[in-house]
Amino acid sequence: MAQGKTIEAAIEQLEWDESEIVLIGSSRLAERSTIFMGTTANKMLRALPVPMVVVPRYHLSRNSTHSIQL
């Protein structure tokens, strides 16, 4: 966890290992089966020294028996 006046400043405070990744969920504004990154995620993507993986908001695994109702 880090703090900073900006997202970039907070990211710079962290020590990153080259084997790490950042996992983030897509924006609540994303339509089903699409990825939409909000302002914060876009800033993170540009500042991160490691890869970032964006998971669609309504992602279900292939073996999932759960359903999502909106």
Secondary structure, 3 states (H helix, E strand, C coil): CCCCCCHHHHHHHCCCCCCCCEEEECCCCCCCCCCCCCHHHHHHHHHCCCCEEEECCCCCCCCCCCCCCC
